[in-house]
Amino acid sequence: MYCSIDKIDLAAKVDGKPIAVQTDHRSRDEILDAPELSVLFAMARIVNARAQLADDGHRDAAVHYVVPEEPPQMLREALAAAGGTLSIGETPYERRGEHARLEQLAGGSPHAVGMLADRTFEELARRAAARVGVRDLAMALRMLEDQTYADPPARDDELAYWTRVLELSALAGELLRTKYAGRWVQSDRSLVPFGFQLTATETLMFPTNRAQRVVEDGRAESLFLLLIAIEESLQRPTAGRLMPSLRDRRDVILDEIVWRPVVSDDAPPDLPIIVCGVDGESTFGMLRKEALPKPPEAALAEAYANLADEEVQLDDVLGGEGDARIIVVSGSFYAAEKVLDREFMRSLHDDLGADLIAAAAPARGCLLVGKITDEPVSIARFAQLARARYDESGGRSISPAVLLVSDGRVAGYVRGPADPVPAEPQRSDVPGAPRSLWRRLFGRK
């Protein structure tokens, strides 16, 4: 499918070198029927495929974009901006690829991608507004969100799903441009590799991430909340409580915000990080470093103190008794962050009767806590529950990682066979951890 933004259609080799092949079986006229989507899909597929090849150790590998016939000029422009190789004609890449008419298009740079994306998103916003029958972009966004809540496109219907994500994002981008000024740029911080950069502060926003949550989470999300969050963070950066927030480190630009690792700087990327921000009336806004009202450590200390005042609800997972007992902490937007509240976690040590407990923050407003025993099945059950909660949480997800808590503090993490191998932990970091359990969890003595 020409709209498979997050997939590589085919991995192949040409002249012994690995390449990615992205196919587009539409005719020239079909491509011209959806010019903005065709451009954005093509650039996203090339950028993402190249990034995946680089992650696999194949830096500067080529990405071939296959079309059955001579493409229109606007698609050529998109492929050139992204640095793709045009392949015309149906070609058996899995065998050799000698029948392809290949054309390495000149250029290719993040700047070129950003320039073309900026122009194309603007055009897509106008087309989306016309499609829903209004000229006012704010009204068009409201109407398109309402349509999405009523009948969200399924994730496996890639064309409908990604079209809706891009249309919602385009409308939000134009509202951002009108109010704050800015432009779309290429970014690797989003699955759809574009972000909207505000001119005045160079803050990078990700309407596409929020648009995905609108599709997946329904009325719990809105692109208008993104506009409110910007207003609160830029116009009133110190209004509201300072609070900590757990985030996936891949979803934030670390150089721009105040953050700390949950465990250590060299922890695996699937572990959440702690960011400091402002708890607004309807949103949480991460604080940029220059907007901090006080030194970072003082701000975080105040955030932790405010977290301690947050009231939460405790419930047991059904079927869990004795050593298999698992507690669900909920009832607050900051329930997951209660893992950072030392006195609260100490109370759970007492409740579970254990010096060492497991914790996971799979989703916003959810913290799982369980007793660690010397039996691998107990940690496996806990990890499965954390993964299930994470997978079902959509845009509210944080991390499926299992953390180890000792004396109320996060002191380590658990690795499974499929997880990245971390640096060897120091047993002294987690007082009271049984030696046999530590060996089973980490493969270390």
ZIDA-V160539 format. One record per backbone hydrogen bond with DSSP energy under -0.5 kcal/mol. CO is the residue of the C=O (numbers start at 1). NH is the residue of the N-H. Records with the same first field share a line. If there is no record, write none. Layout:
# ZIDA-V160539
CO = NH, NH
This chain:
# ZIDA-V160539
1 = 4
3 = 5
4 = 7
7 = 9
10 = 21
12 = 19
14 = 17
17 = 14
18 = 62
19 = 12
20 = 22, 64
21 = 10
22 = 66
24 = 68
27 = 31
28 = 32
29 = 33
30 = 34
31 = 34
32 = 35
34 = 38
35 = 39
36 = 40
37 = 41
38 = 42
39 = 43
40 = 44
41 = 45
42 = 46
43 = 47
44 = 48
45 = 49
46 = 50
47 = 51
48 = 52
49 = 53
50 = 54
51 = 55
52 = 56
53 = 58
54 = 57
57 = 59
58 = 61
62 = 20
63 = 85
64 = 22, 66
65 = 87
66 = 24
67 = 89
72 = 75, 76
73 = 77
74 = 78
75 = 79
76 = 80
77 = 81
78 = 82
79 = 83, 84
80 = 83
81 = 109
84 = 86, 105
85 = 65
86 = 103
87 = 67, 89
88 = 101
91 = 93
92 = 95, 96, 97
97 = 100
100 = 102
101 = 88
103 = 86, 105
109 = 113
110 = 114
111 = 115
112 = 116
113 = 117
114 = 118
115 = 119
116 = 120
117 = 121
118 = 122
119 = 123
120 = 124
121 = 125
122 = 126
123 = 127
124 = 128
125 = 129
126 = 130
127 = 131
128 = 132
129 = 133, 134
136 = 140
137 = 141
138 = 142
139 = 143
140 = 144
141 = 145
142 = 146
143 = 147
144 = 148
145 = 149
146 = 150
147 = 151
154 = 157
156 = 158
157 = 161
158 = 162
159 = 163
160 = 164
161 = 165
162 = 166
163 = 167
164 = 168
165 = 169
166 = 170
167 = 171
168 = 172
169 = 173
170 = 174
171 = 175
172 = 176
173 = 177
174 = 178
175 = 179
176 = 180, 181
177 = 181
180 = 200
181 = 199
183 = 197
185 = 195
191 = 193
192 = 194
193 = 187
195 = 185, 197
196 = 198, 205
197 = 183
198 = 202
203 = 198, 205
205 = 196
206 = 209, 210
207 = 211
208 = 212
209 = 213
210 = 214
211 = 215
212 = 216
213 = 217
214 = 218
217 = 220
218 = 221
222 = 225, 226
223 = 226, 227
224 = 228
225 = 229
226 = 230
227 = 231
228 = 232
229 = 233
230 = 234
231 = 235, 236
232 = 236
236 = 239
241 = 279
243 = 277
245 = 275
247 = 249, 273
248 = 251
249 = 252
252 = 254
253 = 256, 257
254 = 257
256 = 289
257 = 259
258 = 276
260 = 274
264 = 267
268 = 271
270 = 401
272 = 262
273 = 247, 275
274 = 260
275 = 245
276 = 287
277 = 243
278 = 280, 285
279 = 241
283 = 280
284 = 286
285 = 278
287 = 258
288 = 291
289 = 292
295 = 299
296 = 300
297 = 301
298 = 302
299 = 303
300 = 304
301 = 305
302 = 306
303 = 307
304 = 308
305 = 309
306 = 309
307 = 310
313 = 330
315 = 328
317 = 320
319 = 321
321 = 324
322 = 325
325 = 371
326 = 317
327 = 329, 369
328 = 315, 330
329 = 367
330 = 313
332 = 335
333 = 365
334 = 338
335 = 338
336 = 339
337 = 340
338 = 341
340 = 342
341 = 345
342 = 346
343 = 347
344 = 348
345 = 349
346 = 350
347 = 351
348 = 352
349 = 353, 354
355 = 407
356 = 372
357 = 405
358 = 370
359 = 403
360 = 368
361 = 399
362 = 398
363 = 366
366 = 363
367 = 329
368 = 360
369 = 327
370 = 358
374 = 376
375 = 378, 379
376 = 380
377 = 381
378 = 382
379 = 383
380 = 384
381 = 385
382 = 386
383 = 387
384 = 388
385 = 389
386 = 390
387 = 391
388 = 392
390 = 393
391 = 394
393 = 396
394 = 397
396 = 364
401 = 403
402 = 414
403 = 359
404 = 411, 412
405 = 357
406 = 409
409 = 406
412 = 404
416 = 419
420 = 422
425 = 427
426 = 429
427 = 430
429 = 431
430 = 433
434 = 438
435 = 439
436 = 440
437 = 441
438 = 442, 444
439 = 443
441 = 415
